[in-house]
Amino acid sequence: MRIVILGSGEGTNAVAIMKAAIEQQLGEAEIVGVFSDVKEAMILEHAKSFNFYSNYLDPGNQKTIISVTEEDKWIHSIQELNPDLIVLAGFMRILKPKFLSEFKNKIINLHPSLLPSFPGLNSIERAFNKKVKITGCTVHWVNEEIDGGEIIAQAPVRIMNGDVLELVKQKVNAAEHMLLPWVIRDLAIGVIPFIE
C-alpha cells in the first residue's frame, strides 16, 4: 500500500508514521511522498531526515483551501506517486470536490477530538473549556463535510480535574501518535476495509 502524507506544520504525527514505517510496523504500507502547503514546515524537514521524498506545493493565495489555479498541480504531483492512501496529518486546508473525486475513498484525516464532538479548529481548547471529562482523537474518511466523514477509529483521553490545557494537548498528541500508525497498518493488512 503506497502512502502519501499531507501536512502543514510541525509534523509530529507524520514522524510517528515515518518511525513506524522504518521499524516495519505498518504491514505492507510504504511512504512514497510527503507534501506541505507551507514552505518552511517542519514536516518537510522531518521527511528529509528520514529519507522520504518530500516537496512543498504552492497552495495559492487563499487561506483555507488550495486555490483553483494550483489545485491541478497538487492533483498531478500526488497522482505521479500512485498512492493507495492519502493521510492528512495536520493538513490545515479544506479539500474541494475535484480533489476528493480524483482520490475518491483514499483520503483519511486525523482530528484531535472524539468526533462528532468539536469538529473544526481549536478542538482541544474547546473541549477543555467545555469541561468535558473525556476527549481524544479520531481517524476518519474524508468527504465534503468538514470532519464529517465515516469514523474509522478513535482513542479516548481522560481529562483529570488538575489538568491544564497544555497537558491535555500532550495527552491527545500521544494518543494521536499511537492511533494513526495503527489505523494505517490495519488498512494495509486488510483488517480495516476501505470504503466503497
Contacts in CASP RR format, 6 or more apart in sequence:
PFRMAT RR
TARGET T0000
AUTHOR 0000-0000-0000
METHOD contacts of the structure
MODEL  1
MRIVILGSGEGTNAVAIMKAAIEQQLGEAEIVGVFSDVKEAMILEHAKSF
NFYSNYLDPGNQKTIISVTEEDKWIHSIQELNPDLIVLAGFMRILKPKFL
SEFKNKIINLHPSLLPSFPGLNSIERAFNKKVKITGCTVHWVNEEIDGGE
IIAQAPVRIMNGDVLELVKQKVNAAEHMLLPWVIRDLAIGVIPFIE
1 28 0 8 1.000
1 29 0 8 1.000
1 30 0 8 1.000
1 84 0 8 1.000
1 85 0 8 1.000
1 187 0 8 1.000
1 188 0 8 1.000
2 29 0 8 1.000
2 30 0 8 1.000
2 32 0 8 1.000
2 81 0 8 1.000
2 82 0 8 1.000
2 83 0 8 1.000
2 84 0 8 1.000
2 85 0 8 1.000
3 17 0 8 1.000
3 26 0 8 1.000
3 29 0 8 1.000
3 30 0 8 1.000
3 31 0 8 1.000
3 32 0 8 1.000
3 33 0 8 1.000
3 83 0 8 1.000
3 84 0 8 1.000
3 85 0 8 1.000
3 86 0 8 1.000
3 87 0 8 1.000
3 184 0 8 1.000
4 31 0 8 1.000
4 32 0 8 1.000
4 33 0 8 1.000
4 34 0 8 1.000
4 35 0 8 1.000
4 78 0 8 1.000
4 81 0 8 1.000
4 83 0 8 1.000
4 85 0 8 1.000
4 86 0 8 1.000
4 87 0 8 1.000
5 14 0 8 1.000
5 17 0 8 1.000
5 31 0 8 1.000
5 33 0 8 1.000
5 34 0 8 1.000
5 35 0 8 1.000
5 43 0 8 1.000
5 47 0 8 1.000
5 86 0 8 1.000
5 87 0 8 1.000
5 89 0 8 1.000
6 34 0 8 1.000
6 35 0 8 1.000
6 36 0 8 1.000
6 37 0 8 1.000
6 86 0 8 1.000
6 87 0 8 1.000
6 88 0 8 1.000
6 89 0 8 1.000
6 90 0 8 1.000
6 91 0 8 1.000
7 14 0 8 1.000
7 34 0 8 1.000
7 35 0 8 1.000
7 36 0 8 1.000
7 37 0 8 1.000
7 38 0 8 1.000
7 41 0 8 1.000
7 43 0 8 1.000
7 88 0 8 1.000
7 89 0 8 1.000
7 90 0 8 1.000
7 91 0 8 1.000
7 92 0 8 1.000
8 36 0 8 1.000
8 37 0 8 1.000
8 38 0 8 1.000
8 41 0 8 1.000
8 43 0 8 1.000
8 90 0 8 1.000
8 91 0 8 1.000
8 92 0 8 1.000
8 93 0 8 1.000
9 36 0 8 1.000
9 38 0 8 1.000
9 41 0 8 1.000
9 42 0 8 1.000
9 43 0 8 1.000
9 90 0 8 1.000
9 92 0 8 1.000
10 41 0 8 1.000
10 42 0 8 1.000
10 43 0 8 1.000
11 41 0 8 1.000
11 42 0 8 1.000
11 43 0 8 1.000
11 46 0 8 1.000
11 89 0 8 1.000
11 90 0 8 1.000
12 173 0 8 1.000
12 176 0 8 1.000
12 177 0 8 1.000
13 89 0 8 1.000
13 90 0 8 1.000
13 110 0 8 1.000
13 176 0 8 1.000
13 177 0 8 1.000
13 180 0 8 1.000
14 34 0 8 1.000
14 43 0 8 1.000
14 46 0 8 1.000
14 47 0 8 1.000
14 89 0 8 1.000
15 46 0 8 1.000
15 50 0 8 1.000
16 176 0 8 1.000
16 177 0 8 1.000
16 178 0 8 1.000
16 180 0 8 1.000
16 181 0 8 1.000
17 26 0 8 1.000
17 31 0 8 1.000
17 87 0 8 1.000
17 89 0 8 1.000
17 180 0 8 1.000
17 181 0 8 1.000
17 184 0 8 1.000
18 31 0 8 1.000
18 46 0 8 1.000
18 47 0 8 1.000
18 50 0 8 1.000
18 52 0 8 1.000
19 50 0 8 1.000
20 26 0 8 1.000
20 181 0 8 1.000
20 184 0 8 1.000
20 185 0 8 1.000
21 29 0 8 1.000
21 30 0 8 1.000
21 31 0 8 1.000
22 50 0 8 1.000
25 181 0 8 1.000
25 185 0 8 1.000
26 181 0 8 1.000
26 184 0 8 1.000
26 185 0 8 1.000
26 188 0 8 1.000
27 185 0 8 1.000
27 188 0 8 1.000
27 189 0 8 1.000
28 188 0 8 1.000
28 189 0 8 1.000
29 85 0 8 1.000
29 184 0 8 1.000
29 185 0 8 1.000
29 187 0 8 1.000
29 188 0 8 1.000
31 52 0 8 1.000
32 53 0 8 1.000
32 81 0 8 1.000
32 82 0 8 1.000
32 83 0 8 1.000
33 47 0 8 1.000
33 52 0 8 1.000
33 53 0 8 1.000
33 54 0 8 1.000
33 55 0 8 1.000
33 81 0 8 1.000
34 43 0 8 1.000
34 44 0 8 1.000
34 46 0 8 1.000
34 47 0 8 1.000
34 52 0 8 1.000
34 53 0 8 1.000
34 54 0 8 1.000
34 55 0 8 1.000
35 54 0 8 1.000
35 55 0 8 1.000
35 56 0 8 1.000
35 57 0 8 1.000
35 74 0 8 1.000
35 77 0 8 1.000
35 78 0 8 1.000
36 43 0 8 1.000
36 44 0 8 1.000
36 54 0 8 1.000
36 55 0 8 1.000
36 56 0 8 1.000
36 57 0 8 1.000
37 56 0 8 1.000
37 57 0 8 1.000
37 58 0 8 1.000
37 59 0 8 1.000
37 66 0 8 1.000
37 91 0 8 1.000
37 92 0 8 1.000
37 93 0 8 1.000
38 56 0 8 1.000
39 56 0 8 1.000
41 56 0 8 1.000
43 54 0 8 1.000
43 89 0 8 1.000
44 54 0 8 1.000
44 55 0 8 1.000
44 56 0 8 1.000
47 53 0 8 1.000
47 54 0 8 1.000
48 54 0 8 1.000
53 81 0 8 1.000
55 77 0 8 1.000
57 70 0 8 1.000
57 73 0 8 1.000
57 74 0 8 1.000
57 77 0 8 1.000
58 70 0 8 1.000
58 73 0 8 1.000
59 65 0 8 1.000
59 66 0 8 1.000
59 67 0 8 1.000
59 70 0 8 1.000
59 74 0 8 1.000
59 93 0 8 1.000
60 66 0 8 1.000
60 67 0 8 1.000
60 69 0 8 1.000
60 70 0 8 1.000
61 67 0 8 1.000
64 93 0 8 1.000
64 94 0 8 1.000
65 93 0 8 1.000
65 94 0 8 1.000
65 95 0 8 1.000
65 96 0 8 1.000
66 74 0 8 1.000
66 93 0 8 1.000
66 95 0 8 1.000
66 96 0 8 1.000
66 99 0 8 1.000
71 96 0 8 1.000
71 98 0 8 1.000
71 99 0 8 1.000
74 99 0 8 1.000
75 98 0 8 1.000
75 99 0 8 1.000
75 102 0 8 1.000
78 86 0 8 1.000
78 103 0 8 1.000
79 102 0 8 1.000
83 103 0 8 1.000
83 106 0 8 1.000
84 106 0 8 1.000
85 106 0 8 1.000
85 107 0 8 1.000
85 108 0 8 1.000
85 184 0 8 1.000
85 187 0 8 1.000
86 103 0 8 1.000
86 106 0 8 1.000
86 107 0 8 1.000
86 108 0 8 1.000
87 107 0 8 1.000
87 108 0 8 1.000
87 110 0 8 1.000
87 180 0 8 1.000
87 184 0 8 1.000
88 107 0 8 1.000
88 108 0 8 1.000
88 109 0 8 1.000
88 110 0 8 1.000
88 142 0 8 1.000
89 110 0 8 1.000
89 180 0 8 1.000
90 110 0 8 1.000
91 109 0 8 1.000
94 146 0 8 1.000
95 107 0 8 1.000
95 142 0 8 1.000
97 144 0 8 1.000
100 107 0 8 1.000
100 142 0 8 1.000
100 143 0 8 1.000
100 144 0 8 1.000
105 141 0 8 1.000
105 194 0 8 1.000
105 195 0 8 1.000
105 196 0 8 1.000
106 194 0 8 1.000
107 141 0 8 1.000
107 142 0 8 1.000
108 139 0 8 1.000
108 140 0 8 1.000
108 141 0 8 1.000
108 142 0 8 1.000
108 152 0 8 1.000
108 183 0 8 1.000
108 187 0 8 1.000
109 139 0 8 1.000
109 140 0 8 1.000
109 141 0 8 1.000
109 142 0 8 1.000
109 147 0 8 1.000
110 137 0 8 1.000
110 138 0 8 1.000
110 139 0 8 1.000
110 176 0 8 1.000
110 179 0 8 1.000
110 180 0 8 1.000
111 119 0 8 1.000
111 120 0 8 1.000
111 123 0 8 1.000
111 137 0 8 1.000
111 138 0 8 1.000
111 139 0 8 1.000
111 140 0 8 1.000
111 147 0 8 1.000
112 123 0 8 1.000
112 124 0 8 1.000
112 136 0 8 1.000
112 137 0 8 1.000
112 172 0 8 1.000
112 173 0 8 1.000
112 176 0 8 1.000
113 119 0 8 1.000
113 123 0 8 1.000
113 124 0 8 1.000
113 126 0 8 1.000
113 127 0 8 1.000
113 135 0 8 1.000
113 136 0 8 1.000
113 137 0 8 1.000
113 138 0 8 1.000
114 134 0 8 1.000
114 135 0 8 1.000
114 136 0 8 1.000
114 137 0 8 1.000
114 138 0 8 1.000
114 154 0 8 1.000
114 156 0 8 1.000
115 138 0 8 1.000
115 140 0 8 1.000
115 147 0 8 1.000
115 148 0 8 1.000
115 151 0 8 1.000
115 154 0 8 1.000
116 147 0 8 1.000
116 148 0 8 1.000
117 127 0 8 1.000
117 132 0 8 1.000
117 135 0 8 1.000
118 126 0 8 1.000
118 127 0 8 1.000
118 135 0 8 1.000
119 146 0 8 1.000
119 147 0 8 1.000
119 148 0 8 1.000
120 146 0 8 1.000
120 147 0 8 1.000
123 135 0 8 1.000
124 135 0 8 1.000
124 165 0 8 1.000
124 168 0 8 1.000
124 169 0 8 1.000
124 172 0 8 1.000
125 165 0 8 1.000
127 135 0 8 1.000
127 136 0 8 1.000
127 159 0 8 1.000
127 168 0 8 1.000
128 135 0 8 1.000
128 159 0 8 1.000
128 163 0 8 1.000
128 165 0 8 1.000
128 168 0 8 1.000
132 159 0 8 1.000
133 158 0 8 1.000
133 159 0 8 1.000
134 156 0 8 1.000
134 157 0 8 1.000
134 158 0 8 1.000
134 159 0 8 1.000
135 156 0 8 1.000
135 157 0 8 1.000
135 159 0 8 1.000
135 168 0 8 1.000
135 172 0 8 1.000
136 154 0 8 1.000
136 155 0 8 1.000
136 156 0 8 1.000
136 157 0 8 1.000
136 172 0 8 1.000
136 175 0 8 1.000
137 154 0 8 1.000
137 155 0 8 1.000
137 157 0 8 1.000
137 172 0 8 1.000
137 175 0 8 1.000
137 176 0 8 1.000
137 179 0 8 1.000
138 147 0 8 1.000
138 151 0 8 1.000
138 152 0 8 1.000
138 153 0 8 1.000
138 154 0 8 1.000
139 151 0 8 1.000
139 152 0 8 1.000
139 153 0 8 1.000
139 154 0 8 1.000
139 179 0 8 1.000
139 180 0 8 1.000
139 183 0 8 1.000
140 147 0 8 1.000
140 148 0 8 1.000
140 149 0 8 1.000
140 150 0 8 1.000
140 151 0 8 1.000
140 152 0 8 1.000
141 149 0 8 1.000
141 150 0 8 1.000
141 152 0 8 1.000
141 195 0 8 1.000
142 149 0 8 1.000
143 149 0 8 1.000
143 150 0 8 1.000
150 195 0 8 1.000
152 183 0 8 1.000
152 192 0 8 1.000
153 179 0 8 1.000
153 182 0 8 1.000
153 183 0 8 1.000
153 192 0 8 1.000
154 179 0 8 1.000
155 175 0 8 1.000
155 176 0 8 1.000
155 178 0 8 1.000
155 179 0 8 1.000
156 175 0 8 1.000
157 168 0 8 1.000
157 171 0 8 1.000
157 172 0 8 1.000
157 175 0 8 1.000
159 168 0 8 1.000
163 171 0 8 1.000
183 192 0 8 1.000
186 192 0 8 1.000
187 194 0 8 1.000
END
